[in-house]
Amino acid sequence: KESPKLLGPPVYIMSAVNDTKLNSAMFLLTRIPGQEEVHLWISIPFCFIYVFSILGNSTILFIIKTDPSLHEPMYIFLSMLVITDLDLSISTIPTILGIYLFKSREISLDACFAHLFFIHSFALIEYSILLLMAFDRFVAISNLLRYTSIVTLPKIFKMGLVFVLRGVAVSSPFPFLLKRFQYCRVNVLSHSYCLHQDVMKLACSDITVNYIYGLFLTISMDGLDSLLIYLSSLMILRMVLSVASHKECLRALNTCVSHLCCSFH
């Protein structure tokens, strides 16, 4: 006879927890646990990285812009890569500095969705630019005489615009797919910035669609771009090593060694 009374309070508590889950509107970004007394010191390297990233990338862009001899396809692709790297730094490091300098761990849902949209977009654009650089070096090695007619400035800007639009288009569904969810009470992210795969794990709903879409993008875009970059790098190395003259071989390697380093990085 007393069992119905005992069942009452647990049902009420579960209902209250569910209400709290549905009303949660903040995420907590992660910092190094148990090291609160040295967070100020941890922020110093990030400050140097951020300053050097801004100054270094800005200097590269200034040199390429002001030197007419650098207005060539290879350096234009490099400037695109620098701009993307600059955008990635601006998208991530200020958030990390806010955590360690001002203990600002909270981030609203909308701000987090916008944050992850920019991070994923710039990351995809960066892979695309590396792929364009691989194509540029492959053409330069295999069709040196026709290089200037194949890789022209209008084609470069068109290809760059296509890949920028591609990165933005495939990242746009992320905020909308995440916004339809309700999130659990303890909304602690595992990073110091927002990522789609991190946020979706906190949803109190079925994340099958998000998982499939993220896996599809990883295989079809990140995986395919990386595969094409490595294949082009191997083909470039094969053609370079097949050159009979040692001097010509070194000259050919000198034209693409920087791109190979970026690709394998």
Number of C-alpha atoms within 10 A of each C-alpha: 5 6 7 8 8 10 10 10 11 10 10 10 11 11 12 11 13 14 13 15 18 14 13 16 17 19 23 20 22 16 18 12 7 8 10 12 8 11 19 16 11 16 17 14 12 16 15 11 14 19 13 12 17 17 13 14 18 16 12 15 18 12 12 18 15 10 9 9 9 13 13 15 19 19 17 19 19 20 21 18 21 20 18 22 19 19 16 18 18 15 18 18 17 14 19 23 22 14 22 22 15 11 15 14 20 16 18 13 19 13 13 20 21 15 20 24 23 21 22 21 21 24 17 24 25 22 23 25 22 23 23 20 26 24 16 21 25 21 18 21 19 14 12 13 11 11 16 14 9 15 17 12 15 9 12 18 15 11 15 18 13 13 20 19 14 17 23 17 11 17 23 17 14 21 18 11 16 19 15 10 16 16 26 22 20 13 19 17 19 14 15 20 23 27 20 22 14 15 21 21 17 19 19 15 13 11 15 10 10 18 14 11 14 17 14 13 15 14 12 11 18 16 14 15 20 18 13 15 24 17 13 21 23 14 15 23 19 11 15 20 16 11 13 9 10 12 10 13 16 14 12 20 17 11 14 22 15 11 21 22 10 12 18 10 6
